Amino acid sequence: MQGLLKLSSLVDDLNERVGRSMLWLILIVVIISAGNAAFRFAFNMSSNSLLEIQWYLFSAIFLLSAGYVLKKNEHIRIDVIISRFSARTQNWIDVFGILAFLLPMALIIGYLSWPVFTNAWTSGEISSNPGGLIRWPVRLMMPIGFALLILQGLSELVKRVAFLTGAGRNVLVKEAGLSAEEELAEAIKQHQIAPEVADIVSMNHQMVDDQPQEGDRK
């Protein structure tokens, strides 16, 4: 079990690095989108390649972050029901969910997505839009994303079994930390890149927090 936990730690570190790198892609997408919109309204100019690269990057963020989200235990779950059970029951539910749903789904989609990529690679598929981009890079995101998700699923399975056998801690207990928006703003400030962008990210996060919740409305 200790050897498996070490492998699990390596997978966690991999997805942690990939997930944090996606924060910068979010910033790049925002800059490209804002710049493209500004040129379209100010100069009546636009670029299909810039429009498509936004969707390419969005696909990369969505697919490559799946394993990171699973590691952070931020995926969708019915907490109002799960929270009523004991820690052991919660972990047993996760073991069943990983084995019965997550891994089979990820393996099937990852397997079926590989020929889509290889076909785009060998055929040199290009977007039908004028000035469009080649397709194989975005096709590649799916098998890579699901490979990372499969690895993280196996890592989470090891951690659940370790807790159930008394060899590890309960990873379902979320650790307090910065939100994704706060992490991005902090990373921007640390690298001294466009501090005003970091302030905007922080302000938007604060605006979301200040919104009245459903239960607060009269």
N, C-alpha and C positions, 0 to 999 in steps of 0.2 A: 504493500500500500504506500509506503514512503517513496518508493521509486515512481509509482504512478502519480503521486502528489508533486514530485519534482517535475515530471513531464507536464502535468497540469499547470504548474507555475510558469513553465516556458511558453505554453500556449497563451496563458493569461497575459504575459508580457508582450507577446507578439500582437495580440488584438488590442492591448492597451496602446501600443505605439501606433498601430494603424488607425485606431479610433481618434487619438489625439491629433494625428496628421489631418484627419478629415475636418477638424475645426478650421484649418487654414483654407481648405477648399470652399467652405461656406463663405468665408470672407471674399475669396476670389470670385465666387458666383455673384455675390452682392455687388462687387465693384463692376464686373462685366455687365450685369443687368442694368445697373444704374447708368453706366456710361453709354450703353447702347440706346437706352430710353432717352437720355439727354441729347444724343446726336440726332435721334429720329425726330424729336420735337423741335430742336433748335435749328437743325440744318436739313431736315427732311431726308436724312441719310440713315441707312441701316445695313446690316450685314447678316446674311444667312449663316455664315460660318460662326459668327459670334452667338447667334441665337441657338445654333445646334450645340456649341460647346457648353452652353449653360445646361442643356439637358444631359449632355455627356457627364458633366461634373456632378449634376444632381443624381444621376444614376450611380456614379461612383460613391457618392456620400451615402446614399440609401443602402446600397448593396454591401460595401466594404465595412460599414459601421454595424452591421447586424450582429456580428460576433461580439463587438465591443458593448453593444446594448445588452446582450445576454449576459456578458460578464458582470456588468454593473447591476444586473437584476432590475432593469428598467423596462423590460418588455411588458406587454399588456397581460395582466392577470386579474382575476376577480378577487381583489383583496378583501372586499366586504364579506366574502364567504371563507376564503382561505385563512384569514386572520383569526377565525374562530377555532381553528384546529391547533393542536400542539405542534411543537417544532418538528418532532419526529414524523407526524402525519403529513405536515407540509413537505418535508423532504421526500417521503415516500410518494406523494402525489407528483413531485417533480421528476423522480426516477421513472415513474410510469409514463409521464408526459414526454420525457426525452426519448425513451425507448420506443414508445408506441406512435408518437406523432412527429416530434422534431427531427430525429435522425432519419426516419424513412422518407419524410417529405423533402428534407435537404438533399439526401442522396439521390432521389428520383429527379428532382429539378436540376441538380448539378450535373447528373449524367446526361439528361436530355438537352441541357444548354451547351454542352461541349461541341456537338456537331454543328450547332448554329454558328459558333465562333469559327470552327475550322472551315466551314463553307464560305463565310465572309472573308476569311484569310486567303483561301485559295482562289476565290473568284475575284478578289479585289473589289468587293462591293463598295459602292460610293453612293452617297445621298443623291436622290433624284432632284433635289432643289439646286438652283444655280448657286455656285459657290459653296456647295455643301461639302461635308467632310467624309473621309473614309469611315466605314462602319465597324471594322474589326475591333478597334480599341474598346468601343462601348459594348460589343458583344462579349468581349473577354471579361468584363466586369462581373457578369453573372456567375460563371464557373468559379472565378476567384472568390467572389463574395460568399457563395455557398460552401466552398472549401473551408474558408475561415469560420463559417457558422458551424460546420460539422466538427471541426477541431474544438471549437469552444463548447459545443454540445457534449463532446466526450469529456472535456475538462470539467464541465459542470457535473456530469454524471459521476466522475471520480470523487469530486468534492462532496456530493450528496452521500455517496456510499461511505466515504471516510467519516462523515459526521455520524451516520447511522451505526457504524462499527466502533465509534469512540476514538477514531484515529485523527479527527480533524474538527475544526470549529464549524458552527452553523453559519454558512455564507449567506443565508437568506436574511440575516439581520443586516439591514442597510447601514453603512457607515455615513456619518454626517460629512458633508463636503460641499464644494462649490457646484452650482448648476452648470449645464453646458454653456449657457450664455455668459456666466461669470468666468468660466475657464477661458473662453475665447477672449473676453475683454482683458483678463489678466495677462494672457499670453501676448496680446498685442502691445500692452503697456510695457511688458518686460523686454520686448524686442524693439521698443521705441518706433513702432510702425504706425503712422497715422493715429496719434492719440485721440483726435476728435472722433475717429471711427469707434474706438473703444468706449468713449463716452456715450456715443449713440447706442451702442449695444447694451451698455449698462442702463441707460435711460429707458430703453424699450423693455428690458427685463423688469425694471421697477414699475413701469406702467402696467404690465401684465399682473404683477403682484398686487397692485393697488386696485385692480378691478374687483367690484363686489361679487362675492360668491353667491351661488343660487340660494343657499340657505339664509343669506343676509338680506335678501330682498323682501320687502313687505308687500 
